[in-house]
Amino acid sequence: MPPTLGAVLRTPRLGLRLRAGGPDAEGRPVRWVAISELTDPTPYLEGGELVLTTGIRWPEGGGEEADLADYTRRLAASGAAGLGFGSGVAHEHVPPALVAAAERAGLPLIEVPGPTPFIAVGKEVSRLLAQEEYEGLTQAFAAQRRLTQAALRGDRAVVERLSADLAKGTAGRSRGEGPSHWWVLLLDPDGRARHAVPEDAAARAGELTGEVSRLRAARRPSGASVSSRGESISLQPLGVGGRVRGFLAVGAAHGLGADERTLVNAAASLMSLELEHRVPEEGELAAGVLEALLDGELDLREGRADRLSAALPRPPVVVALAEAPVGEEKEGEEIPFRAPRGCLTGRIAGRTVLVGPESAAPGEALAEAVAGSVGVSRPSALDGLPAARVEAERALEAAVGEGRALVLASELPGGFLGLLDGRAGRRMADEVLAPLLEQRSSEDLIASLRGYLSAAGRWDAAAEQLGIHRHTLRYRINRIRKLLPGDLSDPDYRTELWIALRLLEDAAKR
């Protein structure tokens, strides 16, 4: 965490004095120092700066009250840590009107005495930043050693150690709070909770099912950030070589800081290695084979797969999916379930899967056994199971959205556009763009992102298209980079954002 305004104020040799800002002013983090005599420096700020000025361009007495009110209000809205006014240069004292305006805007105002050069304030902030970074690295290395020792006792010990280190970390205390409340979950590949600290956090696994399914379906699974119940949740896939062995979920009332991300990434790496060598539990092997077939990770055309092919359902086969598990109550009665002859069943990625010959009607059998919707693929050969799974997922999404018990993939629109159409596509757009849509300035951010992408990242062309100054566009795009979990320089991620923007626009037109 960066140093606070209070730490800068408490540097004796600077002689700084807090003139306005309220009781919480000293707790504000200072990420940099910016010296500016502009009447509006906000297009050049990223947030967290201590802005220093002498007011040399201001009229004698500090200027009009309305101008000072606008100036301080803009700085506060930009997220500036505070305003430092150099007295004894252009103005002998800090203008009283500026003090009043800063107080109303909730902007900390610091008087920098004439003998103190602005460069000295900048050097002190740099020194404090370096000190905080060194202390953070020292603590992170010690925590990583403890995690490595815990890994020798198994994945549960890593979860417990990670939770303990996060709880006593510096993130909360640097803001003047006590130790932050954290919870940590180790999830199976299908999203079920394996270990939870505290134990009642296991109930949060259900909230992550959709995101787990999305990450599993990705060609290159990467981490994701999720917001739920006012908390920020970091979700990391576990595994080596692109094979997902599970997920690590970490939740707290605030987002992860740099030190905390380092700690979580270290735990994820250790647990990935641990899970690669773990002996499968009873039933996991059969479910793993079925899952590998549906993911296309087994090539049944190889001669060595003859015995496996002979043990599988006879094609053409269909894939049936349901969110609800079998064997639970339906309409007040517990319905026992036995898979139709020649069918395979399992619980994969939080969903009940039934794969069997078309003649056995797996979809109808599953619909009778679960208290929820069912989606069914079109008939397929065994080597077409991955595509059939995608069809069944689309059909299930449609069934849930329409409140129907059973939907067949053959009833849905075909082609690539069909994959994006409907509720599933709109939900995907909302999920991808959620960090921007949650902001008060969401319309400006969405419009700026669309203009930036459509202009292939050319600042001048995008700014002209949007009718704004290029520095304003740079400010917005820098903010977007901080809000979004992906990298805007990644062509795959840019494509995903562009499709999400198009889906959002199409939904708005309907």
Helices and strands as residue ranges (DSSP letters): H 5-9, G 12-14, E 17-20, G 25-27, E 32-35, G 42-44, E 49-53, H 65-77, E 82-86, H 96-105, E 109-112, H 118-151, H 155-167, G 173-175, E 182-187, E 193-197, G 199-208, H 209-217, E 224-228, E 231-238, E 246-252, H 258-276, H 284-295, G 303-305, H 306-311, E 317-322, E 329-330, E 333-334, E 344-348, E 351-357, G 358-360, H 362-369, E 374-376, G 382-384, H 385-402, E 406-408, G 409-411, H 415-420, H 422-437, H 442-454, H 459-466, H 470-483, H 491-509
